[in-house]
């Protein structure tokens, strides 16, 4: 057993032990008597967006004695201006940050693979080619999302410029609200927004069943049953289609750290990688408990939406060596479409920790 694997197993066992030592169901913060990881100066971690925030929630709640975790859409900027030491970013944003800082960051790991779904009220939209001639709402113009969508469409015989009308928005939550309000349409969205549309358009249907009459009463009894179904459903998984075309999983959420911070604090980086892996594995391996915790933390309005989002978010931990192939292929595709979103060039080997 390697030291790295032993450290992860030990950290996970500690996490479960802490969770079991409280009567309130919350995890106790370690004290000076049971950990040697307490630091006066905490490591500052900025997390850009969901589902990366979900993946690192356990780190945020259980390791607050060592890490100051902030959910911030401007996570890349916080790295650049010195307000953060580590950040969780989309792959394209991580590559852009590497180029803009002249190699000032390295990618430590991936914590989510891409989740980009067609979510629609139309049952006939069940393959990429069926999007031809349709109006589609999406987020991420000028980002990896747009280029993933265009690449998958093109490879399936759909011209993204002429065959489909893609209406981009900067606000995923506004698109969720639009779908729920209109109760129809076609959207291409990442998690948790795809699941939020499905959960937000659930309707109840009441059916009446008549039971046969009996000889004694000659009466017919009616039974009413209520069932629920959603107006919308998730159909095509664009991230999966992209992965098929590139013969490797599509990496999305990455953890990067400032190069100077890595060099000055190798032990802290090693510890962080262990605990971040534990956090990711906890969410993926304890879905029912994580569902309750994430709902209680305000990420979701109900347990059903939380559960469905977790299982669709592709929360996965990959160290730099394991993610390199998939990340490189994705960056090559993005670069060929438009170099700007990744900072003008494909990062070299020094990008990977």
C-alpha positions, 0 to 999 in steps of 0.5 A: 500500500502506497503512503498516498493511499494510506493517507487517504484511507486514514483521513477518510476513517478520521472523517467518519470517526468525527461524524460519529462522535456527535449527538447533533449529526454534525461533524466536530471540529478537531481540537489541538488534542486530536490533530497536528494540522492546526495552523494559525495561517489558514490556506485560502481556497476559492471555489468558482462554481457548482458542482465544484462547491459540492465536491469540496463541501466536506473539506469546507465544513470539516477542515475549517481549522486549516482551510478558509474556503470561499465560494467565489465566481471570481476565483481566478482573479483572487489567485491573481491578486494574491487573495487565494492560494488555491482555486477550483476552476473550470479547465479552460479557466485554469489553462487561461490563468496558467498562461496569464500568470506565465506558469504561475499556477499548477493543476493539482487534480480534477474534482469533477468531470463535465456534466452538460445535458440537453434538458427538454420538454419535447420527448422527440429530442433524444439525439444530437441530430434532432436539435437541427432546426430548433431554438436552444438556450444555453450558458457559457458563450465564449467559454468551454461550454460553447466550444463543446456544444459546437464540436459535438453538433458539428461532429453529428452533422449539425452546423451550429451557425446555420442549423440551430439557433443557440441563445446564450445567457450569462445567467444559468439561474435565469434560464432555469426560471425561464424553463420553469415559467414557460414549461417548455423549451430546449436547454443545454445546461450543466449540473445542478441547473439541468436537475433544477429544471426537471425538479421544478417542473414536476406535475401531479396527475390523478387517476381514478380506478374502478374496482369490481362490484361485489355480489353482497353490495352490488356497488362499485368502489372508486380508487383515486391515485396520484402520480408525479412526473416532470414536464422536462427530462434530461436526454443527450449528455453532451459531455459524454458525447464529447468524451466519445469523440476524444476517446477520453473523459471530459475533465471540467472542475480542476484544482490549481495552486499558485506555483510559489505556494506549492514550492514554499509549502509542499507538506500543506499541498500534500495534506490538502490533496489528501483531504480534498480527495476525501471530500470528493470521495465522501460526496460520491460514496455517501450520496444519501447522507450527502444529500441531506447535508447539502440540502441543509447547507442551502445548496438545494431546496429539497433532498430529491433535487440534491440527490439527482444533482449529485448523481449527475454531476460526475464528481470524481477525483483524478490526480494530475497524472491521471487527468493529463490525457483527457485534459490535453485532448480537451484543451487541443479541441478548445484551442482549435476552435478559439485559442482565447478562452484558454489564454492563447496557447495550450499549456505545456507539461509544467501545467501539471503538478 
